[in-house]
Amino acid sequence: MKKTIPAVVLIMSLFGISCSTEKDRYVDLRTGEPIKIEKDAETGVWVNTETKKPVYIYVDTKKNDTIYGKNGLVINGHIVRSDDNVYWYDVDHKEEYKVKSDDYKMKVEKDGDIKIKDGDTKTKIDGETGEKKVKKD
């Protein structure tokens, strides 16, 4: 059985109190360990600064947000915990949605793929691999 967990409940269960140091700002949800992160300039995927490995899901303890490491999308309310306490992003139960604002459009598909049009730039991000393609008109 799998359970969807609200981000605030998830964060409070990981930390009884708020973290006060910058080192503890981000937590790798799979390991429960505090990490430092950075965005890989080539792929756009968020990685652990020390290991340079991609971070699947992490928690920003200052903003109380849970973030999908492949594209930086805030995924509060879309975290699933399996019976063996493994956390993952449940893109399958989510409906497709769109965001529009002036020259900016973003479409998140049911399978997690993301398409962004920002002015003359089109970006596609594969929801499974995190592969990013950018095209300028």
Secondary structure, DSSP 8 states (H G I E B T S, - for coil): --EEE-HHHHHHHH-SS---SGGGSEEETTT--EE-EEE-TTT--EEETTT--B-SEEEETTTTEEEETTTTEE-TT-EEE-TTS-EEE--SSS--EEEEETTEEEEE-TTS-EEEEETTEEEEE-TTT--EEEEE-
